[in-house]
């Protein structure tokens, strides 16, 4: 998967996520992560999916990984707080 393919796959996952198709979105995020293990968006949104599925412990692990890549993301910090509070 090229960088362009990875970006397109991420955008497809994001569109599915916004439609509430969480399983399909996660599969695409994981495809991106297979090529780019430090892809901030895919890490963060995989964590968000786990939060949305009622799996806060797993969500915090994914979001922590995302914050290791981009510690300045206010959205990721906010979602980490939500997951920790759940």
C-alpha positions as CSV (number, residue, x, y, z in Angstrom):
1,X,0.0,0.0,0.0
2,X,1.5,3.3,-1.1
3,X,1.2,6.5,1.0
4,X,-1.6,7.7,-1.3
5,X,-3.4,4.4,-0.9
6,X,-3.0,4.6,2.8
7,X,-4.4,8.1,2.9
8,X,-7.4,7.0,0.7
9,X,-8.0,4.0,2.9
10,X,-7.9,6.2,6.0
11,X,-10.5,8.6,4.5
12,X,-12.7,5.6,3.6
13,X,-12.5,4.4,7.2
14,X,-13.3,7.9,8.4
15,X,-16.4,8.1,6.2
16,X,-17.6,4.7,7.5
17,X,-16.9,5.8,11.1
18,X,-19.0,8.9,10.6
19,X,-21.8,6.6,9.3
20,X,-21.6,4.5,12.4
21,X,-20.2,1.5,10.6
22,X,-17.6,0.9,13.3
23,X,-16.5,-2.6,12.4
24,X,-15.8,-1.7,8.8
25,X,-14.1,1.5,9.8
26,X,-11.8,-0.3,12.2
27,X,-10.8,-2.8,9.6
28,X,-9.7,0.0,7.3
29,X,-7.9,1.8,10.1
30,X,-6.0,-1.5,10.9
31,X,-5.1,-1.8,7.2
32,X,-3.5,1.6,7.4
33,X,-1.7,0.6,10.6
34,X,-0.4,-2.5,9.0
35,X,1.5,-0.2,6.5
36,X,2.1,2.8,8.9
37,X,2.1,1.6,12.5
38,X,2.6,5.2,13.8
39,X,-0.4,6.7,11.8
40,X,-1.8,9.1,14.4
41,X,-5.3,9.2,13.0
42,X,-5.7,5.5,12.6
43,X,-4.5,4.9,16.2
44,X,-6.6,7.6,17.7
45,X,-9.8,6.6,15.9
46,X,-9.3,2.9,16.6
47,X,-9.3,4.0,20.2
48,X,-12.4,6.1,19.7
49,X,-14.2,3.1,18.2
50,X,-13.3,0.9,21.2
51,X,-14.7,3.7,23.4
52,X,-17.8,3.8,21.4
53,X,-18.1,0.0,21.7
54,X,-18.0,0.2,25.5
55,X,-14.4,-1.0,25.8
56,X,-12.7,1.8,27.6
57,X,-9.6,-0.1,28.7
58,X,-8.8,-1.0,25.1
59,X,-9.7,2.5,24.0
60,X,-7.1,4.0,26.4
61,X,-4.4,1.7,25.1
62,X,-5.0,2.8,21.5
63,X,-5.3,6.5,22.4
64,X,-2.1,6.3,24.5
65,X,-0.3,5.0,21.4
66,X,-1.7,7.8,19.4
67,X,-0.6,10.4,21.9
68,X,2.9,8.9,21.8
69,X,2.9,9.9,18.2
70,X,1.3,13.3,18.7
71,X,1.2,14.4,22.3
72,X,-0.2,17.9,21.4
73,X,-3.6,16.6,20.1
74,X,-6.4,18.1,22.2
75,X,-9.0,15.8,20.6
76,X,-7.0,12.7,21.6
77,X,-6.5,14.0,25.2
78,X,-10.2,14.7,25.4
79,X,-11.1,11.2,24.1
80,X,-8.6,9.7,26.5
81,X,-10.3,11.5,29.4
82,X,-13.7,10.2,28.3
83,X,-12.3,6.6,28.1
84,X,-10.7,6.9,31.5
85,X,-13.9,8.2,33.0
86,X,-16.0,5.3,31.5
